[in-house]
Amino acid sequence: MNTQFLLWSRVIRLVVLLALGGWLVSNGTGLDYFFAAICAALIALTGYQLWASVQRGGH
């Protein structure tokens, strides 16, 4: 159950980051690429953690 909770928390965080990144880019703050790069890095890290947990059999 704990692993399932961690899995869903990562999925939720991924969705939030995608929404935040999309809003920043469409908002045209002038720092679009900077924030998009940060969001992309966090998303990549989250995706890697998710993949690593699945590879360990934690699903």
Secondary structure by P-SEA (a helix, b strand, c coil): caaaaaaaaaaaaaaaaaaaaaaaaaacccaaaaaaaaaaaaaaaaaaaaaaaaaaccc
